Amino acid sequence: MSLKQNLHNLKEKYKGTKMAPAFNAIHTFLYLPNEVTHGGTHIKAADDLKRTMNIVIMALIPCLLFGMFNAGYQHYAAIDGSLRDNVLANFFTWDNLWIGIIKVLPLVIVSYGVGLIVEFIFAVIKGHEVEEGYLVTGMLVPLIVPVDTPLWMLAVAVVFGVVIGKEVFGGTGMNILNPALTIRAFLFFAYPTWMSGDKVWVYDAVERTGTADAISGETILGSYAQNQEVIYSNWDKFMGFIPGSVGETSTFLILLGAAFLIFTKIGSWRIIVSTFVGAAVMGLIFNGIVNADIITDSSKFYGLMSTAWWEHLMIGGLAFGAVYMATDPVTGSQTNKGKWIYGFLIGFISIMIRVFNPAYPEGVFLAILLMNVFAPTIDHYVVQGNVKKRLKRAKVKTA
Amino acid sequence: MSKDIRIKKGLDIKLVGAAEKNTTNSSLSSVYAIKPEDFHGITPKLVAKEGSEVKAGDTLFYSKSDERILFPSPVSGKVTEVVRGARRRVLAVKIAADATQVHTDFGKKDAAKMSAEEVKNHLFTSGCWPFIKQRPYDVVANPNQAPKAIFISAYASAPLAADLEYTLDGKETELQTAITAIAKLTEGKVHVSVGANSMFSNLSGVEIHKVSGPHPSGNVGTQIAMIDPINKGEVVWVVTPQDLVVIGELLLTGKLNLERTVALTGSQFEKPQYVKAIAGATISDVTASNLNNDNTRIISGNVLSGKQVEVDGFLGYYDNQVTAIPEGDDYEFFGWNKPVFDKISASRALTFSWLSPNKKYDLDTNTNGEHRAFVVTGAYENVFPLDIYPMQLLKAFMYKDLDEMEALGGYEVAPEDFALTEFICVSKQPHQKIIREGLDLMRQELG
């Protein structure tokens, strides 16, 4: 008997039992189910949620691969600064990839392993199918944490994020906050000294602190926040040869991913574009304040305020957040008009937090979480516009 | 003033098996059946008893809520069986047809000289009232509520739909007669929506609207929304051109003739073509030897909102199309992530139907995925031309908040308006069912 037939028989055998959702999750991973339509439309389009999620994962793969090389590159470049003189020759090396394999892959494995175990447990307890939401979350999480995040911290955060961020609301499609950002926020607030330091961004920088081999792990935002010069060129910033969370550094690859998501009609171009616009506007306002000499270079905000608006778009997690996090359809605004407002405010608030938050010069994840909370409110007013139009139409008619 | 309707949002689902313009006569079936479920919301009170003889046009049952609304037998013969389901609900009334058909004579009428009341009563007694449906709620019209307008869609945009220009060719007199009569039932206008260069453009006493654009441009719901949307408290009536022809023939000849030209469509027909058949005919007689019935889904109606039937089932009362497509009850290895070339998709998620917009597809009934909560946003809006937020309305219908259902546009929609959103739904939600159940609730609670 073929594998297909064997699996079909197993599915029939365990139908209705507690473990059926767990089995079905694996079965449907291998085979598109044999379900046919009942009532309603007799035919259905080719897309399902798995395919949709898979497209997002594909859009993330370049960032992951780049992040693996970058983990090694930043480590070696911090030890020997001369490596930065010829980036291209020293970036795609086996040594760099090896660091990626021992540091980044475990993050991916822990994120998926722990997250999916939680998902399976909830599916079995609640008797619903295992939903695909975590396929994307599980890939996002390792890309938005610093490379030196301890695995146990990540595991605790994933459990928290999946349970409190998603399952308590009823699972995929029901959550209010983006689960991946909930996990990120948990790490940040639960282990602040570790997560917001200037060491955690480069492999081994923490270990070597205080020794003769000490290296710096400072990010660009960290340097700017302390009004220091940065050593990276704009080319480095755009291409991503800079320290930062694993997958967020390469604006170039993120934009490629954005193009792919928009072309496949999976990601909302409205949110992506408006987020960048919102960030640019806030950046311009700060640049204007600096140009008008309202603050001087003695101000502690000077470094980030004077950063050119277009540079803000390339550094930190803004691009990654705009393309992969803000576009989450469940937690984002759901109306097309609302998406413009939602995205704009995310960009706007991101840069504001980035400049004014003294403890941690990155605001993207906080801005998105904040707007996640406000997205239903935005939608409410957009939909009310439609409702009012309808009422008005009825009134004109009767008058 | 006529208003042209140009739709941009929508999706033409191009399938193989369009009917060739060639009509054959199907033989008279031995058994016909009228199913109360074809008349949504009607509770039947039986008149015909098992064993009684009926003529074509004689009443089989009437509506419990309004005794004037009669449902006629499509043929003359003997009532052989009243099929009942749970709680003795009537599922079907079966009639064994006589070899020679006898029609009840309702008398010839001059439509131009009839008063509104006379038209109404004539439609009641002849059993033609059920042809008039109403929005809101998409049910047989309530005769006590005057409509603000009557809408007729003479343009079919549904997948593989019967070409009305072909099936109603030569019926212009009947059509015009019926419209003359029906127009008296409203103080408002009679709107007829037509395709380009349509023979229906010559009808008089109506307002003609030219329709263009992808499906659902032919849905009468879309046309109502574009021409004169329904507000709270208003009612519009809807009649199909095919049913108008029956009414016209009734007025001209005095006979109720439920014969129509039916399109046999879909890839499971060896020769997709047109066939003449009477409402309620046995499917196997309509399809004759044309059908490849090996693991086939037979649908009375179109693939989006038709009803599944078996070969020994019956042609729906309003349907002018039978579709047969392959069942999709098989697994597909890695079907969720491999590139797809042979299915239609509204996205480009490794689905390539966007590369060849004119290709015709042989789709099966596989759901292409499992039922999930709503996740993706912004997709429905691309195929939904009404000024309504489709997902928000669906959700309101699901959690049954009557205020919201009303405010978001519940009066303006019918299940078929949500057929395309259901087709493209990534979460495989049953949109039409949600809308149907919600409308029933609104009708019950809000009247």
Contacts between the chains, C-beta under 8 A, distances in Angstrom:
chain1	res1	chain2	res2	distance
A	4	B	331	5.4
A	4	B	333	7.3
A	7	B	331	7.8
A	8	B	331	6.9
A	28	B	336	7.3
A	28	B	370	6.5
A	29	B	336	7.8
A	30	B	333	6.8
A	30	B	334	6.9
A	31	B	331	3.9
A	31	B	332	6.3
A	31	B	333	5.8
A	31	B	334	7.5
A	31	B	335	6.6
A	32	B	331	6.3
A	32	B	332	4.0
A	32	B	333	7.9
A	32	B	334	7.7
A	32	B	335	2.6
A	32	B	336	5.6
A	32	B	366	7.3
A	32	B	368	6.7
A	32	B	369	7.1
A	33	B	331	6.7
A	33	B	367	7.4
A	33	B	369	7.7
A	33	B	370	6.1
A	34	B	328	7.7
A	34	B	329	4.9
A	34	B	330	5.5
A	34	B	331	5.1
A	34	B	366	7.3
A	35	B	329	7.9
A	35	B	366	6.9
A	35	B	367	4.5
A	35	B	370	6.9
A	36	B	297	7.6
A	36	B	327	5.8
A	36	B	328	5.5
A	36	B	329	5.1
A	36	B	364	7.9
A	36	B	365	4.3
A	36	B	366	6.0
A	36	B	367	6.5
A	37	B	365	4.9
A	37	B	366	7.9
A	37	B	367	5.8
A	38	B	308	7.9
A	39	B	308	7.6
A	39	B	430	6.7
A	39	B	432	7.6
A	39	B	433	6.0
A	40	B	305	7.9
A	40	B	419	7.8
A	40	B	422	5.5
A	40	B	430	4.9
A	40	B	431	6.9
A	40	B	432	4.7
A	40	B	433	5.7
A	41	B	303	6.7
A	41	B	304	4.9
A	41	B	305	7.2
A	41	B	419	5.6
A	41	B	422	4.9
A	41	B	423	4.8
A	41	B	432	7.2
A	42	B	297	5.9
A	42	B	299	5.6
A	42	B	303	4.7
A	42	B	304	7.5
A	42	B	306	6.9
A	42	B	308	7.1
A	42	B	323	7.6
A	42	B	325	6.7
A	42	B	365	5.4
A	43	B	13	7.4
A	43	B	15	8.0
A	43	B	303	5.0
A	43	B	304	7.7
A	43	B	325	6.9
A	43	B	363	4.3
A	43	B	364	7.4
A	43	B	365	6.5
A	43	B	423	6.6
A	44	B	366	7.2
A	44	B	367	5.1
A	44	B	368	5.0
A	44	B	369	7.5
A	44	B	422	8.0
A	44	B	423	6.1
A	44	B	425	7.6
A	44	B	428	6.5
A	45	B	343	7.2
A	45	B	344	5.8
A	45	B	345	5.1
A	45	B	346	5.9
A	45	B	368	6.8
A	45	B	423	5.6
A	45	B	424	4.6
A	45	B	425	7.7
A	46	B	340	4.7
A	46	B	343	3.7
A	46	B	344	6.6
A	46	B	345	4.3
A	46	B	351	4.8
A	46	B	353	7.5
A	46	B	368	5.3
A	47	B	345	5.3
A	47	B	346	7.4
A	47	B	347	5.4
A	47	B	349	5.6
A	47	B	351	6.4
A	47	B	368	7.2
A	47	B	369	7.3
A	47	B	424	7.3
A	47	B	426	5.1
A	48	B	336	6.1
A	48	B	367	8.0
A	48	B	368	5.7
A	48	B	369	2.2
A	48	B	370	6.8
A	48	B	372	7.8
A	48	B	426	6.0
A	48	B	428	6.7
A	49	B	369	6.5
A	49	B	370	7.7
A	49	B	372	4.9
A	49	B	375	5.9
A	49	B	376	7.7
A	49	B	426	5.5
A	49	B	427	6.2
A	50	B	336	3.9
A	50	B	337	7.0
A	50	B	369	6.6
A	51	B	336	5.3
A	51	B	337	6.5
A	51	B	349	5.2
A	51	B	350	7.0
A	51	B	351	7.7
A	51	B	369	7.4
A	51	B	426	7.9
A	52	B	347	7.7
A	52	B	349	6.1
A	52	B	375	7.4
A	52	B	376	6.1
A	52	B	426	5.5
A	54	B	336	6.9
A	54	B	337	4.9
A	54	B	349	7.7
A	54	B	350	7.8
A	55	B	349	4.6
A	55	B	350	6.9
A	129	B	370	6.2
A	129	B	372	7.8
A	131	B	372	6.2
A	131	B	373	7.4
A	132	B	372	7.5
A	133	B	375	7.4
A	170	B	373	7.6
A	171	B	373	7.0
A	172	B	372	7.1
A	172	B	373	6.2
A	172	B	375	6.4
A	173	B	372	6.7
A	173	B	373	3.0
A	173	B	374	5.6
A	173	B	375	4.7
A	173	B	427	7.4
A	174	B	373	6.2
A	263	B	348	6.1
A	264	B	347	6.0
A	264	B	348	4.5
A	264	B	349	4.8
A	264	B	350	7.5
A	265	B	346	7.4
A	265	B	347	4.3
A	265	B	348	5.7
A	265	B	349	7.3
A	265	B	379	7.5
A	266	B	347	6.5
A	266	B	349	5.8
A	266	B	376	8.0
A	268	B	377	7.6
A	268	B	378	5.9
A	270	B	378	7.9
A	329	B	375	5.9
A	329	B	376	5.3
A	329	B	377	4.3
A	329	B	378	7.3
A	330	B	375	5.7
A	332	B	377	7.5
A	334	B	377	4.2
A	334	B	378	7.5
A	334	B	391	6.5
A	334	B	392	7.6
A	335	B	377	7.9
A	335	B	389	6.4
A	335	B	392	7.7
A	336	B	378	6.0
A	336	B	381	6.2
A	339	B	378	7.3
A	379	B	392	7.7
A	383	B	389	5.6
A	383	B	392	5.5
A	383	B	408	7.2
A	386	B	387	7.0
A	386	B	388	7.2
A	386	B	389	6.0
A	386	B	408	7.3
A	386	B	409	7.8
A	387	B	407	4.5
A	387	B	408	6.6
A	389	B	387	7.3
A	390	B	231	7.5
A	390	B	407	7.0
A	390	B	409	6.4
A	391	B	407	7.8
A	393	B	229	6.7
A	393	B	231	6.0
A	394	B	231	3.7
A	394	B	232	5.6
A	394	B	233	7.7
A	397	B	231	5.6
A	397	B	234	7.7
